[in-house]
Amino acid sequence: MQIREHAEAHPLKPAVVMHPSGLTVTFGELEARANRLAHFFRKHGLREGDAVAILMENNEHYHAVMWAARRSGLYYVPINTHLTPAEAAYIIENCNAKAIVGSAALRKTLEGLAAEPSNGLPQLLIVANDDIEGWHRYPECVADEPDTPIDDEIEGDLLQYSSGTTGRPKGIKRELPHLPPSEAPGMMSMLVSFWLEPEAIYLSPAPLYHTAPSVWSMTIQAAGITTVVMEKFDAEGCLDAIQRHHVTHGQFVPVMFTRILKLPQDVRNSYDLSSLKRVMHAAAPCPVEIKKALIDWWGPIVDEYYASSEAIGSTLITAEEWLKHPGSVGKPMLGAVHICDEDGNELPPGQAGEVYFEGGNDFEYLNDDEKTAKSRNAMGWKTVGDIGYLDEEGYLYLTDRRHHMIISGGVNIYPQEAENMLVTHPKVMDAAVFGIPDDEMGQRVKGVVQTVDPADATDEFADELLGWLRDRLAHYKCPRTISFEAQLPRTDTGKLYKHELIAKYS
């Protein structure tokens, strides 16, 4: 996996375009920056298998850091920019990072790291576009380094930490290939080869510290394709980016679709999106009515894949297939799918159970042998805890996450169904459904909603919404009560921090 051949063939072609600033990094510049930083890593003693923590917002330097680490045989560890210094310090210590690359925008977090009780900060500290005592200022610190490759290039890898929605985040680590980059397997190269063409313009709207944005954008660049990176996602800004840069392809999460669709009709109609050829979405199941509405607007170009940061397996479904199998996440691309009950027995089509993959990549949860062991069954198949079922044709449907299940009066309730229905209401922007303690039933179903217009967050609308939902779902699946929040606690990839809501409403 390389950008070098494109840097040599088309050095002035944009590799990264930041939106809305328009700041551009060409393939020639990206190659040179990655090489200089790789030399700097080597000069400071970083060798194959070491880890580099990245604490930066979406900016012009992010990809250079990832490419430099990858060609130096390093694990690069993107860290969620919303974490506190204590939370970031935990990840840095847990992965035994030998270096940190931060930015001016995260200055408070970087300064706060030194105050955290730990084994101390790594020796190599780099900060982009800022001056902090004890930190090297980037890019000035690498200005005198060669812009040619290091002599001992070897392939590194992403070391992603889970979003930590149910506890402390876990590092997802794979064995390095121990091969030069030119001989290492390409990341998702098969998917990109069928989905894109060389003159495509790719939009990356999510934070680069998440798995899909980092992996997809680097894979896109390795194919010589320009990546437009949104500095921060907002619904109308996304439409502006598509129009302004003539975007042809993009990778989204469902909550982005919901927010785009909730824009006023005149705003949506004011943007020219005719350049779009295909878009892909993943990270969470998309409500059927939301996806149907998007396909009605954008056309049958909305493809979907299901995978995880653990890379144990994946499925794919095109828009055309999805219209025949609405709600499905497709058939396997990597690994065979098995649905198993709590005792490990494989279930027939139509019965929901835990989703396992056979034949995918191997991994470990860093420093957590127990969690690693729990992700495997007796057959060696692997799971990340999703619940779903297969139909007679082998299409996979997801119903929820294992740890989201509510048990009320002995009945298993998967809240995703109610959440998906709630967000189709025109006055609802976002919704969360979860279980809270109940003396009689064990748990009762609770709903929390974010309205499009804050003025609608009233007791009267809560009653109206409950009646509306009960007309569409079995009553036992519906919340007993609905409360309102100005903003639900979601990650940038759409995952809900339900434990915060459970603690608040229990």
NUDOPA-210036 format. One record per residue (C-alpha): residue in one letter; x negated, y, z negated. Coordinates in steps of 0.5 Angstrom, whole numbers, padded with zeros to 4 digits, always signed. Layout:
<recs>
AXYZ
...
</recs>
This chain:
<recs>
M+0000+0000+0000
Q-0003+0006+0002
I-0002+0013+0005
R-0009+0014+0007
E-0008+0012+0014
H-0002+0017+0015
A-0007+0022+0012
E-0012+0021+0017
A-0007+0021+0023
H-0002+0026+0021
P-0006+0031+0015
L-0001+0037+0016
K+0005+0033+0016
P+0009+0034+0009
A+0008+0028+0004
V+0012+0032-0001
V+0017+0038-0001
M+0019+0041-0008
H+0026+0043-0008
P+0029+0049-0009
S+0022+0052-0009
G+0020+0049-0002
L+0013+0048-0005
T+0009+0043+0000
V+0004+0038-0001
T+0001+0035+0006
F-0001+0028+0007
G-0008+0030+0008
E-0008+0034+0001
L-0004+0028-0003
E-0010+0024-0001
A-0015+0029-0003
R-0012+0030-0009
A-0011+0023-0011
N-0018+0021-0009
R-0021+0027-0013
L-0017+0025-0019
A-0019+0018-0019
H-0026+0020-0019
F-0025+0024-0025
F-0022+0018-0028
R-0028+0013-0027
K-0033+0019-0029
H-0029+0019-0036
G-0029+0011-0037
L-0022+0009-0034
R-0023+0002-0031
E-0018-0003-0029
G-0012-0005-0033
D-0013+0001-0037
A-0007+0006-0038
V-0005+0013-0036
A+0001+0016-0039
I+0004+0022-0035
L+0008+0027-0039
M+0011+0032-0033
E+0017+0035-0030
N+0018+0034-0023
N+0012+0038-0020
E+0007+0038-0014
H+0002+0034-0018
Y+0006+0028-0020
H+0005+0024-0014
A-0002+0025-0014
V-0003+0023-0021
M+0001+0016-0019
W-0003+0015-0013
A-0010+0016-0017
A-0008+0011-0022
R-0006+0006-0017
R-0012+0006-0013
S-0016+0006-0019
G-0013-0001-0022
L-0010+0003-0028
Y-0003+0002-0030
Y+0001+0009-0030
V+0006+0010-0035
P+0011+0016-0034
I+0015+0018-0040
N+0022+0021-0041
T+0021+0029-0041
H+0027+0029-0046
L+0023+0025-0051
T+0021+0029-0058
P+0013+0029-0059
A+0014+0023-0064
E+0018+0019-0059
A+0013+0020-0053
A+0007+0019-0058
Y+0010+0012-0060
I+0010+0010-0052
I+0003+0013-0052
E+0000+0009-0057
N+0004+0002-0055
C+0001+0002-0049
N-0006+0004-0051
A-0006+0010-0046
K-0014+0012-0045
A-0011+0018-0042
I-0005+0023-0042
V-0004+0028-0036
G+0001+0033-0038
S+0004+0040-0035
A+0005+0047-0037
A+0013+0045-0038
L+0012+0040-0043
R+0007+0044-0047
K+0011+0044-0053
T+0011+0036-0053
L+0004+0036-0051
E+0002+0040-0057
G+0006+0036-0062
L+0003+0030-0060
A-0003+0032-0064
A+0001+0032-0070
E+0004+0025-0070
P+0001+0020-0075
S-0002+0015-0070
N-0009+0012-0068
G-0010+0019-0065
L-0010+0022-0058
P-0014+0019-0052
Q-0020+0022-0051
L-0018+0024-0044
L-0013+0030-0044
I-0011+0033-0038
V-0006+0039-0037
A-0003+0042-0030
N-0003+0049-0030
D-0004+0051-0037
D-0010+0052-0042
I-0009+0048-0049
E-0015+0047-0053
G-0019+0040-0052
W-0015+0039-0046
H-0018+0039-0038
R-0014+0044-0034
Y-0012+0041-0028
P-0013+0042-0022
E-0019+0046-0023
C-0023+0040-0027
V-0023+0036-0021
A-0025+0041-0016
D-0032+0039-0016
E-0030+0031-0015
P-0031+0028-0008
D-0025+0028-0004
T-0027+0021-0001
P-0025+0014-0004
I-0028+0011-0010
D-0033+0006-0009
D-0029+0000-0013
E-0022+0002-0011
I-0017-0004-0014
E-0009-0004-0014
G-0006-0001-0020
D+0001-0002-0022
L+0007+0002-0026
L+0008+0000-0033
Q+0015+0003-0034
Y+0018+0004-0041
S+0026+0002-0042
S+0031+0008-0043
G+0031+0006-0050
T+0039+0006-0050
T+0039+0001-0056
G+0033+0002-0059
R+0026+0004-0058
P+0024+0003-0051
K+0020-0003-0049
G+0014-0003-0044
I+0015-0007-0038
K+0008-0010-0036
R+0006-0014-0030
E+0000-0018-0029
L-0005-0013-0024
P-0006-0017-0017
H-0014-0016-0018
L-0014-0014-0010
P-0016-0008-0006
P-0010-0003-0005
S-0011-0005+0003
E-0010-0013+0001
A-0004-0012-0005
P+0003-0013-0003
G+0007-0007-0001
M+0012-0005-0006
M+0019-0006-0003
S+0016-0005+0004
M+0021-0010+0007
L+0027-0006+0005
V+0024+0001+0007
S+0022-0003+0014
F+0029-0004+0016
W+0033+0002+0012
L+0028+0008+0015
E+0025+0010+0021
P+0018+0014+0022
E+0021+0021+0023
A+0026+0020+0017
I+0027+0025+0011
Y+0028+0022+0004
L+0031+0026-0002
S+0029+0024-0009
P+0034+0027-0013
A+0032+0024-0020
P+0027+0025-0025
L+0020+0021-0023
Y+0019+0019-0029
H+0025+0013-0028
T+0023+0007-0024
A+0027+0008-0018
P+0025+0015-0016
S+0017+0013-0017
V+0017+0007-0014
W+0022+0009-0008
S+0018+0015-0007
M+0011+0012-0007
T+0014+0007-0002
I+0017+0012+0003
Q+0010+0016+0003
A+0006+0009+0004
A+0011+0009+0010
G+0009+0016+0012
I+0015+0019+0011
T+0017+0026+0008
T+0020+0026+0001
V+0024+0032-0001
V+0024+0032-0009
M+0029+0036-0013
E+0026+0039-0019
K+0032+0038-0023
F+0039+0035-0020
D+0045+0039-0020
A+0051+0037-0015
E+0051+0043-0011
G+0043+0044-0010
C+0043+0037-0008
L+0048+0039-0002
D+0043+0045-0001
A+0037+0040+0000
I+0041+0036+0005
Q+0042+0041+0009
R+0036+0046+0008
H+0031+0040+0010
H+0035+0036+0014
V+0035+0030+0010
T+0037+0023+0013
H+0036+0018+0007
G+0036+0019+0000
Q+0037+0014-0007
F+0042+0016-0012
V+0046+0014-0018
P+0053+0014-0019
V+0054+0019-0024
M+0051+0024-0018
F+0056+0022-0014
T+0062+0023-0019
R+0059+0030-0020
I+0058+0032-0013
L+0065+0029-0011
K+0068+0034-0017
L+0065+0040-0014
P+0071+0045-0011
Q+0073+0043-0004
D+0071+0049-0001
V+0064+0048-0004
R+0063+0041-0001
N+0066+0044+0006
S+0061+0049+0006
Y+0055+0045+0007
D+0053+0041+0013
L+0051+0034+0012
S+0051+0031+0019
S+0043+0030+0018
L+0045+0024+0013
K+0044+0017+0016
R+0044+0012+0010
V+0044+0013+0003
M+0042+0008-0003
H+0045+0008-0010
A+0043+0003-0016
A+0042+0004-0023
A+0049+0003-0026
P+0055+0000-0022
C+0059+0005-0018
P+0067+0006-0020
V+0070+0003-0014
E+0075+0009-0013
I+0069+0014-0013
K+0065+0010-0008
K+0071+0010-0003
A+0072+0017-0004
L+0064+0018-0002
I+0065+0014+0004
D+0071+0017+0006
W+0067+0024+0006
W+0060+0022+0008
G+0062+0016+0013
P+0060+0008+0012
I+0053+0010+0010
V+0053+0009+0003
D+0049+0002+0001
E+0048-0001-0006
Y+0042-0005-0009
Y+0042-0008-0016
A+0035-0009-0019
S+0032-0007-0026
S+0025-0004-0028
E+0023-0012-0030
A+0024-0013-0022
I+0026-0020-0024
G+0031-0020-0018
S+0035-0016-0013
T+0041-0016-0009
L+0043-0011-0003
I+0050-0010+0000
T+0051-0005+0006
A+0057+0000+0006
E+0060-0004+0012
E+0060-0010+0007
W+0062-0007+0001
L+0068-0004+0005
K+0070-0012+0005
H+0068-0014-0002
P+0069-0007-0006
G+0066-0007-0012
S+0061-0012-0011
V+0053-0011-0011
G+0052-0016-0006
K+0048-0022-0005
P+0041-0024-0007
M+0035-0020-0003
L+0030-0023-0008
G+0031-0029-0013
A+0037-0034-0013
V+0043-0031-0018
H+0046-0036-0023
I+0052-0034-0028
C+0051-0037-0035
D+0055-0038-0041
E+0053-0037-0048
D+0050-0044-0049
G+0046-0043-0042
N+0051-0047-0038
E+0052-0045-0031
L+0059-0042-0029
P+0063-0043-0023
P+0065-0037-0018
G+0070-0032-0021
Q+0068-0033-0028
A+0064-0028-0032
G+0057-0029-0036
E+0050-0027-0036
V+0047-0026-0030
Y+0040-0029-0029
F+0035-0029-0023
E+0031-0035-0021
G+0025-0034-0017
G+0023-0027-0018
N+0017-0023-0021
D+0014-0025-0028
F+0013-0020-0033
E+0013-0019-0041
Y+0015-0014-0046
L+0009-0011-0048
N+0007-0013-0055
D+0014-0016-0056
D+0014-0023-0055
E+0021-0025-0058
K+0024-0020-0053
T+0020-0023-0048
A+0022-0030-0050
K+0030-0028-0050
S+0030-0026-0043
R+0028-0033-0041
N+0033-0039-0041
A+0031-0046-0041
M+0030-0047-0034
G+0026-0041-0033
W+0031-0036-0030
K+0030-0029-0033
T+0036-0024-0035
V+0036-0017-0037
G+0043-0018-0041
D+0048-0016-0035
I+0055-0019-0035
G+0058-0021-0028
Y+0061-0026-0024
L+0060-0029-0017
D+0065-0030-0012
E+0066-0036-0007
E+0062-0033-0002
G+0056-0031-0007
Y+0057-0024-0007
L+0055-0021-0014
Y+0060-0017-0018
L+0058-0013-0025
T+0063-0013-0031
D+0058-0009-0036
R+0052-0010-0040
R+0052-0015-0046
H+0051-0011-0051
H+0056-0006-0049
M+0062-0012-0050
I+0067-0010-0055
I+0070-0016-0060
S+0077-0013-0062
G+0081-0019-0066
G+0077-0024-0063
V+0078-0022-0055
N+0072-0020-0051
I+0073-0013-0048
Y+0068-0010-0043
P+0069-0002-0043
Q+0066-0001-0036
E+0073-0002-0033
A+0076+0003-0037
E+0070+0008-0036
N+0071+0007-0029
M+0078+0008-0029
L+0078+0014-0033
V+0073+0018-0028
T+0078+0017-0022
H+0082+0022-0026
P+0082+0029-0023
K+0081+0033-0029
V+0075+0028-0032
M+0068+0029-0031
D+0065+0023-0035
A+0068+0018-0040
A+0065+0013-0045
V+0069+0007-0048
F+0066+0003-0054
G+0067+0000-0060
I+0068+0003-0067
P+0069-0001-0074
D+0076-0003-0075
D+0078-0007-0082
E+0083-0011-0079
M+0081-0012-0072
G+0073-0012-0073
Q+0073-0007-0068
R+0077-0002-0064
V+0077+0001-0057
K+0075+0008-0057
G+0074+0013-0051
V+0070+0020-0051
V+0071+0024-0045
Q+0068+0030-0042
T+0073+0034-0038
V+0072+0038-0031
D+0075+0044-0034
P+0073+0045-0042
A+0080+0048-0043
D+0083+0041-0041
A+0080+0038-0048
T+0086+0039-0052
D+0090+0034-0056
E+0096+0034-0051
F+0091+0032-0045
A+0088+0026-0049
D+0095+0024-0050
E+0097+0025-0043
L+0090+0021-0041
L+0092+0015-0045
G+0099+0014-0042
W+0096+0015-0035
L+0090+0010-0037
R+0095+0005-0040
D+0099+0005-0033
R+0093+0002-0030
L+0090-0002-0035
A+0092-0008-0040
H+0093-0004-0046
Y+0088-0008-0050
K+0083-0006-0045
C+0085+0002-0047
P+0082+0006-0052
R+0087+0007-0058
T+0085+0015-0058
I+0081+0019-0054
S+0076+0025-0056
F+0072+0030-0052
E+0065+0032-0052
A+0062+0038-0048
Q+0057+0033-0045
L+0056+0026-0046
P+0049+0023-0048
R+0047+0020-0041
T+0040+0019-0039
D+0038+0022-0032
T+0040+0015-0029
G+0047+0015-0031
K+0046+0010-0037
L+0050+0012-0043
Y+0046+0013-0050
K+0053+0010-0053
H+0049+0009-0060
E+0050+0016-0061
L+0057+0016-0060
I+0058+0010-0064
A+0055+0013-0070
K+0059+0020-0069
Y+0066+0016-0069
S+0065+0011-0073
</recs>
